[in-house]
Amino acid sequence: MFAACFNNRFTSALVYYVSLLLLILVSPLLLIWELVNTVPSCFRCKENMSGKVVLITGASSGLGELIAYEYAKLGAYLAIIARNKPESRLEQVAHRARELGSPDVLFVFADVSKVDECRMFVDETVKHFGRLDHLVCNAGIGQVYCISSDVTKFTQVLNTNFWGSVYPTHFAVPHLKKTNGKIIVNSSLGALLGAPGGCVYNASKAALISFYESLRFEVSPTVTITILMLGFIQTDFITAKYTRLKKDLRDVVPTMEAEPCAKVVVDGIRKGATYITEPRIFKTNVLLKLLFPQVHHFFYSCFSSLVENYKSSL
């Protein structure tokens, strides 16, 4: 019966518009339900991080480094991970975190895109501290993509951004279940908004959202998951050197300073937030895309033209 209904163009359209009308009619009740479930979280007590163990990937610079400092100020033990490269500042970050209040900091050089190295640093963290409370999957890379690019050179983006979060999560979950811990994954608003020039990067971040939203059902309520939906944050990630544009992205689009962002992120994690979106103004962009896709397309077409003016040869 249902197959016959949906295979007919008229009845299929009728079901769609009736469902849409019902959704509009009950939307006030749904809004009240959302408020009833959301408002109490604003007054929820923040988790005491003193003595807790936090593992952070991609911690040698940018947001990962600043998140490590915020946890350090709260008295958390830290395990910080980054690739071993000439410009890596991981050892300095560990020293600074100790100065800010972390009782002990373990730093490990590892490549999150390699499954054996992820198993190694998770095991080493638990062996060193005896437990694991928070896993912050922050490591990520991004490259500006255009259709004329050699598509094979973007494999590492998927390996780092997607598998670089999935691998450590796989090995950390058994330990997090013992402590009623948290998984924090750094996705991106680009995953929802489809910012031009970021096709492969956005796809890798969208894959994270899909994976961790599904994983919630498997690990909840023992382990909670926070997905970071961040826009343009003032780190090296948006500089001309990294993006290969002629100017920094902060000269093109609205950006948020990294230090306040890190503080908001850690505060939200401690309150048990399901999603954290910063800068908050970008929440309106998400609603705009969902409710008015043609308007969203118009604005992002304008943005795409703006970005093209700043591109250098790839």
C-alpha positions in Angstrom: 0.0 0.0 0.0 2.7 2.4 1.0 4.8 1.6 -2.1 1.9 2.3 -4.4 1.3 5.6 -2.6 4.8 6.8 -2.9 5.3 5.6 -6.5 2.4 7.8 -7.6 3.6 11.4 -8.2 0.4 13.0 -7.1 0.0 11.0 -3.9 3.7 11.4 -3.1 3.4 15.2 -3.4 0.2 15.2 -1.4 1.8 13.3 1.5 4.7 15.8 1.4 2.5 18.9 1.6 0.2 17.4 4.3 3.3 16.5 6.3 4.7 20.0 5.9 1.4 21.5 7.0 1.2 19.3 10.1 4.8 20.3 10.9 4.0 24.0 10.7 0.9 23.5 12.9 2.7 21.6 15.6 5.9 23.7 15.4 4.9 25.9 18.5 4.6 22.7 20.6 7.9 21.4 19.2 9.6 24.8 20.1 8.3 24.6 23.6 9.6 21.0 23.9 13.0 22.2 22.7 13.1 25.0 25.2 12.0 22.7 28.1 14.9 20.4 27.2 17.5 23.1 26.4 17.0 25.9 29.0 18.0 23.6 32.0 21.4 23.0 30.4 22.2 26.7 30.7 22.1 26.2 34.5 23.7 22.8 34.6 26.8 22.5 36.9 30.1 22.4 35.1 32.1 19.2 35.4 35.0 19.5 37.8 38.1 18.7 35.7 40.6 18.5 38.6 42.4 15.2 38.5 40.6 14.2 35.2 42.6 12.9 32.2 42.2 14.6 28.8 43.7 13.4 25.6 43.9 16.0 22.8 45.0 15.4 19.2 46.4 18.2 17.1 47.6 20.0 20.2 50.8 21.6 19.0 49.2 24.8 17.7 45.9 26.6 17.0 42.7 25.6 18.8 44.1 22.3 20.1 46.8 24.1 21.9 44.4 26.7 23.4 42.0 23.9 24.5 44.9 22.2 26.2 45.6 25.4 28.2 42.0 25.8 29.2 42.0 22.2 30.6 45.3 22.9 32.3 43.9 25.9 34.1 41.2 23.6 35.5 43.8 21.1 36.9 43.3 18.3 34.4 46.1 15.8 33.5 46.9 16.1 29.8 48.0 13.8 27.0 48.7 15.9 24.0 49.4 14.5 20.5 50.8 16.0 17.3 52.9 14.9 14.3 56.6 15.0 14.7 57.7 17.7 12.2 60.4 20.4 12.4 58.1 23.2 13.4 56.2 21.2 16.0 55.8 23.1 19.3 54.4 20.2 21.2 57.1 20.1 23.9 56.7 23.9 24.5 52.9 23.4 24.7 53.4 20.7 27.4 55.7 23.0 29.4 53.2 25.9 29.2 50.3 23.7 30.2 52.3 22.6 33.3 52.8 26.3 34.2 49.1 27.0 33.9 48.2 24.3 36.4 48.2 20.9 34.8 49.7 18.4 37.4 51.3 16.3 34.6 51.4 16.5 30.8 52.3 13.5 28.6 53.2 14.5 25.0 53.4 12.0 22.2 54.4 12.4 18.6 52.1 10.4 16.4 50.2 10.5 13.1 46.5 10.2 13.7 45.9 8.9 10.2 47.8 5.6 11.1 45.7 3.2 13.1 48.7 1.6 15.0 49.9 5.0 16.2 46.4 5.8 17.4 46.3 2.6 19.4 49.7 3.4 20.8 49.0 6.8 22.1 45.7 5.8 23.6 47.3 2.8 25.4 50.2 5.0 26.5 47.9 7.6 28.0 45.9 5.0 30.0 49.2 3.3 31.1 50.7 6.6 32.2 47.6 8.0 34.0 45.6 4.9 34.8 42.4 6.3 33.2 40.9 8.4 30.4 38.0 10.9 30.9 37.9 13.1 27.8 39.0 12.4 24.2 39.3 15.6 22.1 39.6 14.7 18.4 40.9 18.0 17.1 43.6 17.1 14.5 42.7 18.2 11.1 44.1 19.6 7.8 42.5 21.4 4.9 43.3 22.4 1.4 41.5 24.6 -1.1 40.0 22.4 -3.8 39.0 23.3 -7.3 37.9 21.0 -10.2 41.1 21.5 -12.0 43.1 20.1 -9.1 44.7 16.7 -9.0 42.0 14.9 -7.0 44.4 12.2 -5.7 46.4 14.7 -3.7 43.4 15.1 -1.2 43.5 11.6 0.2 45.4 12.7 3.2 42.6 15.2 4.1 40.2 12.3 4.5 42.7 10.2 6.3 43.5 12.9 8.8 40.2 14.6 9.3 38.0 11.5 9.3 40.0 8.4 10.2 42.2 10.5 12.4 39.2 10.9 14.7 37.6 7.5 14.2 40.8 5.5 15.0 41.5 7.1 18.5 37.8 6.9 19.3 37.7 3.2 18.6 40.5 2.5 21.0 39.4 5.1 23.6 35.7 4.1 24.0 36.4 1.0 26.3 38.3 3.3 28.7 35.8 6.1 28.5 33.0 3.7 29.4 34.8 3.0 32.7 34.8 6.7 33.6 31.5 7.9 32.1 33.7 10.0 29.9 33.2 12.3 26.9 34.2 12.4 23.3 34.7 15.8 21.7 35.1 15.9 17.9 36.0 19.1 15.9 33.8 19.1 12.9 33.0 22.3 11.0 30.2 24.5 9.9 31.5 24.0 6.4 30.1 20.4 6.7 26.6 21.9 6.8 27.0 25.1 4.7 29.2 23.8 1.9 31.5 26.7 1.7 33.0 27.1 -1.8 36.6 25.9 -2.3 36.3 23.4 0.5 34.7 20.4 -1.2 37.0 17.7 0.2 37.5 19.3 3.5 33.8 19.8 4.0 33.1 16.2 3.0 35.6 14.9 5.6 33.9 17.1 8.3 30.4 16.0 7.2 31.5 12.4 7.6 32.5 13.1 11.2 29.0 14.5 12.0 27.3 11.4 10.5 29.7 9.0 12.3 29.4 10.6 15.7 25.7 11.2 15.6 25.2 7.5 14.9 27.8 6.5 17.5 25.7 8.4 20.2 23.1 5.6 20.1 25.7 3.0 20.8 27.6 4.6 23.6 24.9 6.8 25.3 24.3 7.4 28.2 27.6 6.0 29.4 29.7 8.1 27.1 28.5 11.5 25.9 29.6 13.1 22.6 30.1 16.8 21.8 30.3 17.9 18.2 32.1 21.2 17.6 30.5 23.2 14.7 33.0 26.0 14.2 33.2 28.7 11.6 36.3 30.8 10.8 38.5 30.9 13.9 41.6 33.1 13.9 44.3 30.4 13.8 47.0 29.5 11.2 44.3 27.4 9.5 42.8 30.5 7.8 46.1 32.3 6.9 47.2 32.9 3.4 50.2 30.6 3.8 47.9 27.7 4.8 45.0 28.2 2.5 47.1 29.3 -0.5 45.0 32.4 -1.0 46.5 35.9 -1.6 45.2 37.2 1.7 44.1 35.8 5.1 40.5 34.7 5.3 40.0 37.1 8.2 40.2 39.8 5.6 37.4 38.3 3.6 34.9 36.8 6.1 33.9 37.4 9.8 36.2 35.5 12.1 36.4 34.8 15.9 39.5 35.1 18.0 40.8 31.7 19.0 41.3 32.2 22.7 37.7 33.1 23.5 36.6 30.3 21.3 38.6 27.7 23.2 37.2 29.0 26.5 33.6 28.7 25.2 34.3 25.2 23.9 35.7 23.9 27.1 32.9 25.5 29.1 30.3 23.9 26.8 32.0 20.5 27.1 32.0 20.7 30.9 28.2 21.5 30.7 27.6 18.4 28.6 26.7 20.3 25.4 25.6 18.1 22.5 26.7 20.7 19.9 28.8 23.8 20.2 28.5 26.4 17.4 30.9 29.4 17.2 30.7 32.2 16.2 27.1 32.0 17.1 26.0 34.2 14.3 26.6 31.3 11.9 23.7 29.5 13.5 21.5 31.8 11.4 23.3 30.6 8.3 22.4 27.0 9.1 18.7 28.0 9.5 18.9 30.0 6.3 20.1 27.0 4.4 17.4 24.7 5.8 14.5 27.2 5.4 15.5 29.2 2.4 18.0 27.2 0.3 17.8 29.5 -2.7 18.7 32.6 -0.6 21.6 30.6 0.9 22.8 29.6 -2.6 22.7 33.3 -3.7 24.8 34.5 -0.7 27.3 31.7 -1.1 27.6 32.3 -4.8 28.6 35.9 -3.9 31.0 34.6 -1.4 32.5 32.2 -3.9 33.1 35.1 -6.3 34.8 37.0 -3.5 37.1 34.1 -2.7 38.0 33.7 -6.3 39.4 37.3 -6.3 41.9 36.2 -3.6 43.0 32.9 -5.0 46.5 32.3 -6.2 47.4 29.6 -8.6 46.9 26.2 -7.1 
